[in-house]
């Protein structure tokens, strides 16, 4: 009798171990995002930023991808004077739109008309901007967070354009507008 109880118990333990092994082996890890295609050639694609500092990242979606907008940063109401060699990232008087899409970013100011673009990488909550024509040899790193329909950027290190890119990206909160 003791032998049959012992064998029954051993069989149940072996069976439950086998079930656990099968469940563990068949569970799949979440699929990593896949590239949407080959990296566009900057020599033929007008939308692909020039690789000033580093090779372009693959066209893989990132957690920060989306369309963001914000209110103007220039609230002075002063008249601007014309310039031939204007500063990068000027204060804006109209809506600005920031697009982040699979390692490519674009910033557009409505007024005065201005556009900047480059590449980016995301590592956890750190966003790194690079290959920006205004700051071709420098990258900028920011802590990012999207919560309650808002994108917040906090500069960690950005030597670009006398602090102009940092000011332009962090002076106002970005509202999620699409993506």
N, C-alpha and C positions, 0 to 999 in steps of 0.2 A: 504494500500500500504506500509506504513512504517513497518507494522508487517511482511509482506512477505519478504521485503528486509532484515529485522533483522533476520528472521528465515533462509533465504538463506545463509546469512553470517555466522550464528552460525553453520549451517550444514557443510559449507566448512571448517571452523575452526576445527570442530570435526573430519571431515574426514582427514584433514591433520595431526591432532594430532594422529589419529589412525594409519596412514601410518608411521609416525615417530616412534611410539611405536613398530610397527611390524618390521620395519627395524632395530631398536636398539636391539630388542630381538633376531633376527635371525643372527645378525653379530656374527661371531665366533672369539674368541681370537686365536692368533697363537698357534699351538700345541707345547707343551713342548717336548724336545727330550726324547725319551724313551730308556730304558736300552737295550743293545744288548744281554742280557742274564744275568745269575747269576754271581756274583763276583767269579772268579776262586779261588780255595783253594790253598794257597801258599805252603801247605804241599805236594801237588801232581803235581802242575803246575810249571815247571821250569821257566816259563816266568813271573809268578806273584811275584813281590817283597815282601819280608818279612815285616810284619807290625811292625817295630821297635817302632814307635812313635804313630801311629793312625791306625784305621781300614781302609782298602782299600776303595776308593770311588767306587760307582757303575759304571758299564761300559756304561756311557752316553757320547756321543760325546760333545766336547767343541769347542768354537770358535777358539781356538789356535791350534787345532789338525792339524798335518801335518808332513811332512818330510823336514828337513832343513839341509843344509850343509854349510861349511865354509872353508876358507883357513887355513893353519897351523898357530899356534901361536908361534912356536919356529923357529925363523929365524936366530939364531946365527950361525948354522953350526958346533957347537962344538960337539965333540964325547961324548956320554953318557957313564958313567961308570955303571957297573952292580950294582944292589942293591938287598938286601934280603927283606927289609921293605921299599919299595918305597913310596914316598909321594902320596897321592891321587890327582887325576886330574893333571897328568904331562903335561908339554908343549908337543904339538904334532907337528910332522914333516910332516904328511900327511893330507889328507882330514879328517874332522870330520863330523859325522852325528848325528843330534839330532832328535829323533822321539817323538812326543807328540800324544798320542792316547787314548782318553776316560779315562783320569785320570791316565795313565801310561806313564812314560817317559824313554827313553833310550838314552845314549850318547855313541858313539863309536869313538875311535881314530884309524886311520889306522896305524900310526907309532909314537911311539911304540904302540903295541897293548894294548888297554885299553878299559874297558867298565864300565859304571856306570848306575844305574837304580833306579827307585823309583816310587812314586805316586805323583800326583799333583792335585790341585784344582784351578779353575779360578773364580774370583769374579770381574766382570767388567774388568778393565785393570790391575788387580793384579793377578800374578801367584804365587802360594805357592807350593814349592817342599818339600816333606817329605818322610820318609821311605827309605832313601838313605843309603846303607850299609856303605858308607864312613863317614856318619854323622848321624848315627842311632837315636840319641836323639835330633837332631836339625832340624828345618825347615828353609827354606830360602824363602824370599818373594822378588819378582821382579815386576817391572812395565813392561808390554809388549806392543808391537805395531807391527802390520804387515801392511806395506805400500810399494807400488811399488816393490812387490816381495821380500821384506826383513823383517826379524824378528829382532827387536831390543829389548834387555833386559837391564833393568837398575835396579841394586841392590837397594832394600829398606832396607833389613835387612837379613844378612846371616852369622851367626857365624861359619859356617862349615869350617873345615880343614884349619885354618889359612888364610882364604881368597882365597884358591885355587879354590873352586867351583865357587865363584864369578868371579875370573879372567878367568877361563875357559869358562864360559858362556857369559861374557861381553867384552872380549878383541877384538873380531871381530864380524862383522855383519853376521848374518845367512841368507843365501839365500834360498828362498822357492824352494825345489826340487821336491815336489810331496805331496801327501796326500790323 
